[in-house]
Amino acid sequence: MVDHNMLNVLFFSIQFMFFSTIYSVKLYVKEGSENIAEAYMANTDSRQQDYPCTAGSYCIPLSACKLVIKLMDTSCLASNKLRDLTCGYQGEEPMICCPRAGIKNEQGPLLNQNSCGQPILYNWWSNQYSGIGAMPWVVRIGFRNKQSGAITYPCCGSIISQHVILTSAHCALAQNARQTISSVRVGEFDTSTNPDCAKSFCAHPVKDIAISHVIIHPGYEPKTFRHNIALLVLKENLNFSLTAQPVCLRKTIMQLAGLKGKLVGWGKIPGQTETPSVQQTLDLPILARVNCTQVYGDVIPITVDQLCVGGEDRKDACSGFGGAPLLHFDNSGPQPRYFQVGIVSFGSDKCGTAGVPSVYTRVDRYTDWIRYNTPEQFRAES
């Protein structure tokens, strides 16, 4: 069971630590804001120790628990019973242990599924094009040096709406006494040129968009990389273009082991000594979770909320890929699309060694958390 006083102390300690170092960016660690998605209900027994509610109920905002609201409306719920159900606070709103049957469904998709996961320029038949605009949903995340004002881009994220970027929690929290997360760079392909040009066309110049605030998953554990996921809410809309498009997110959990994933970003891969200037893609196998348990399990437990990826000789995400997306190309429907299935989380210092895969956050386990924590005005219409 969770000690609510300790949670509050932790929350305000984090608040103080980051509000004292960030000038233009607010950090929100949404305590207890676990959404009640089907994905989160999986593996309840193993997760129950992390949450204050009994099996079969979930800690969610009072406004999302239609059963408790109905009982309150009909005066059937005594105030002391309501206090007994309280499992925390999200701002001023109480969090309630809500039975699964009483959960209010979120309406509307996060993204319009007719307009995501499709580059403007692409050879869908060969699925081989890797030039400008091939992976337009990948962005670079900027950190500003507090003294010089210089911006560096140590990690990546992905566009999921015009206002929201998906990345890892360890990337979003990578600030320190010298630097603070500040912006995202949209429309990048080759970091050495601006704008990026092919033989017959040029893309729009890159655009740096300031971050309004950061939302870290409340269950993130830095030591084990559990729930290593975060959202960056932008101060202004990004404009979709040839080099800036949203990626698709799956609404349901599917079998991923045995499929191929595509890693995208500007990090190093085995054999590279310099950080590349051109966006790189790498095809990697998605493995059964047991493969990562055998490598890391004695130190870091591998959960159903994570993916095991890679393990091939000289093919892996090395430094600089933090927060980068792992994609799955789905051509089973009437229109082929890219879906984001993973976020780079952690790996071995033996990067690119056969039999040593890396671990990614499994995105389809968090789709409803993403939707719930995306401000309503930034969700797509149904």
N, C-alpha and C positions, 0 to 999 in steps of 0.2 A: 504493500500500500504506500502511496506517495504522501509525504509530509508536505502539506500545502504551505506551511510557513517557510520550509526550506526552499520550495519552488519560488515563492515570492522573493526571498532573499537572493536566490540565484538570478532571477529575472532582473531585479533592480541593480544587482552587481554588474550584470552584463550591460544593462542600460547605461549605468554610470561610466563604465569602462569605454564604451563606444561613443556615447554622446559627448564625452569630454575630448575625443580626438577627431570627430567628424564635424566639419563645418557646414557643408551644404547637403550632406546625406544623413537621413534619419534611419536608424536601424530598428526594425521591429522583430523581436523574437516572440512569436505569437504563442504564448504559453497555453498548452492544453488545446490548441486549435486543431487537433487531429480530426479530420473529416471521417465520415462513416461510410466510406466507399466500400463496395464489394471487395475491392483489392485489399483494403485494410483489415477486413474481417477475416481474411485468410490467416492461418497460423495463429489463431487467437490464443491458444494455450501458451505458446512460447512468448507471446507479447504481453500476456496478462500481468507479468511481474513488473512491467514498465508503467502500467496505468492503474489508476485508483479504483476502477470500476470492477464489479464482479463479472464473471464469464457471461457472455450474451448481452452485455450492455457496453456502451461506448461513451467516452467523455467528449461531448460536443456542446456548442452554444445552446442555451435555452431556446432561442428562437428557431433552432433547427429540429427540435424534438416535438413533433406535433401531438404526441400522446400526452406529455406533461402539460403542454399549452391547453389542450382540450380539458384536462382535469382542472386546471386553474380557472378556465373560463366558466366551468360549471360548479365551481367552489367545492370540488370533491377532493382537493388535495390540501391537507393541513400544512401550515407554514413550517412546523418542525419536520415534517416529512420532506418538504422541499429542501430544507437545510441539509437533511441526511443525504439527499441525492447530489448535492453540490460537490464538484470535483476540482474546482479551480475557477479562474476568471480570465476572460479575454477582454482586456480593457476594463470597462465597467460592467460588462455582461457576464452573468454567471455561466459556468460550464456545468452541465448536468449529465449524470450517468443515465443515458437513455437506452431503453431496450431496443433491440434491432428493429422490431416491428413498429416502433414509434418514430422512426427517423423520417424526416421530411426530405423528399428527393429534390436535388438541385435541378432546376429547369434550364434548358438551353446548353448547347455545347460550348466549350471554351473557344473553339475555332469553327468556322464554316468549313465543313469537310469537302466542299466543292472547290475550295480555293487554297488548299494547303498541300505541301509536299510535292509540288510540281514546278520545276524550273521552267522559265520561259524558253531558254535555249537548251535543248536536250535531244539526243538520239535515243528515243525510247526502245527502239528495236535492238540496238546493240548494248545499251546501258553502259557505254564505255567513255563517254565524253567527260573530261575532267577540267575543262577550261573555265574561262570567266563566266560566272553565273550558273555553274553546274550544281553548286551547293550553296544557294543564296541565303540559307537560314542560319549560317554560322557567323557569329560575331566575336570580336576580341574585346576583352574586359580591361578597362584602363584603370590604373592606380596612379594617383598624383603624388609626387614628391612634395612634402609640405614646405620645404625650404626653397627648392629651385622652381617648383611648379611643373617640372617635366613629367610627361605621362609615359608609363611603361605598360606593356600588355602581357602579363605572365600567364593568363589563362583564357578560356573560351566559354561561350555560351551559345544558346540557340534561340531564334525568334519563334515565339508561340502566339504572339498577337502584336498589334501595333504599339502596345505599351509595356509588354512583359517579355523578359528574357529568362530562360531556364538555364541554370548552371548548378554547380556543386556547392554545398555549404562550405567546404574547406577552401574553395576559391573565394567566395564572398566574404569569408572571415580572414583572408590572408593579409589584412592591413596590420601595420605595426606603428611604432613611434615615428617612423620616417615617412610612411606613405599611407594613403587612405583610398579606398575604392571611390571612383569618381564618375566614370562614364563608360559607355560602350561604343565601339567603333563599328559602324554598319557599312556594308558594301565593299569590304576589303577582299582582295584576292592576292595581289602581289604587294607586299609591304614596302617594296622599294620604288614603286611608281604610284602616281596619283594624278589623273585617273588611270585605271587599268585599261589597256588597249590591246585588241587583237588585230589581225591583218585588215579586217573590214569594218570594224566598229570600235568605239570606246564606251565604257560604262560611265555612269555618273561618278563624280568624285566621292570619296568616302565621307561619311558624316559622323561626327562625335556627338552623342546625345547624353546629357547629364542624367545621372540616376537620382530619382526622387527618394526611394527608400528600398531597403533590403528585407526580405522575409525569409528567415531561416526555419527549417523544419524543427518543431519543438523537441523532437526526440533525437536530434543529431548528437552523436557521441564521437568526439574527435579521436579518441584512442582506438576505437574499433571501426570508425567510418560508417557506423550505422545511420540510416536515414540521411545520407550525405546528399542533400538536395536543397536548393534555394531558388527564390524568384527575385529578380531585379525589376522594380517598377520604374519606368522612365518618366522624366519630367514632361516630355512632349512626344507626340506621335512620331513614329518613324514611317516614312513613305515607302510603300512597296514598289519595287522596281526590278530590273533585270538581276541585280545583285543583292536584293533584300526581299525575301519571301518567307512566310511562315512554314514551319514543318508540321506534319500531322502527329497527333497523339492518339493512341488507341483508347477506346472507351471500355474495352473488355480485356481480360487477361488471356493470353494465348500461349501455346507451347512454343518456346523460342529455341531450346536446345536442339542442335542439329542444323539450324539455319545459319546463313552467312550475314554478318553485320559489316557495315562500312563506317570506319572511323574517319572523322574530318577535323582538321585543325592546322595549327602552325607549329606544333611541337616537333621534337626530334624523334626519329625512329632509329633502330639499331644501325650503327655504322656512321651516323652523322655526328660530326663534332661541332658544327655550327648550326644555329637555329635557322631554319629555312625561311626565305622571304615569300615563297609561293605556297598557297594553301595546299596541303597534302591530303590524300585519301589513302586508306589502307583497308583492304578486305580481310576480315578476320572471322574465324569460326566461333559460334556461340556454343559453349560446352555445357554439359551437365554440371550442376553445382558441386558435385562430389569431387570434381577435378581441382577446384580451388580449396575445398575443405582439406584435401590431402596435402596441399602446399602450405596453407596458412592457418588451418584449423586449430593447431596447438596454441596459437597466439591470438588469433582473431577469428571469432566465430563467423561463418558465412551463412547468411539467412536467406529466406525466400524473397526478400526485398532486394536481392543483389543478383547480378549476372556474372558468370564466369566466361571469360572471353580470351581467345588467342591461344598461347601455348605452342606456337609454331616457331621454328628456328628463324631468327633475325626478322621477325614480324611482330611488332608490339608498339604500344604507346609508351614513349620514354618521357623525358622532362618536357614541360611546356604544353601538355595536353589536358591539364586539369580543367574539369568542367566541360570538356568537349563532348559532342554528341556521338553516339553510336546509332547508326540508321539501319533500317531494314527496307529493302526495295520490294514492294508488294505489287505484282502485276496480275493478281488474281481477279481483280474487279474490272469494270468497264474502262476505268482510267488508271494507269499505273501511278503509284504515289510512293513517296518516302515517308516512313513513320520513324519517329525517334523511339528507340527501345532502351537505350542506356545512356548513362553519363559517366565519363571517366572518373573513377574514385581513387583506387590505389593499386599498386603492383609491387613487384620485387625489384631490388637493386640489380638483379640479374636480368635486366630488360632484354627481351628477344631471345631468351634461352628456351630451347625445346622442352616442353613439359612443364613450363612455368607460366601459367596464364595470369592475366590481370583481372581485377574485380571492378565492376561497374554498378552504379545504382540502377535498379530496374524500374524504368519509368512507368510501365503500365500498372505498377502497384501504387502509384502516387497520382494517377490522373485526377481522381476526385479531390485529393488534397490540393492539387494545383488549381482546379476549378473553384474550389471553395475559397482559396486565398487570393484568387485573382479578383481585383475590384470589379463589381458587377458591370460598371459602365464600359469595361474593356473586354467583356465577353462578346462573342459573336451572337447575332440573332439566330434563333432556331430556324 
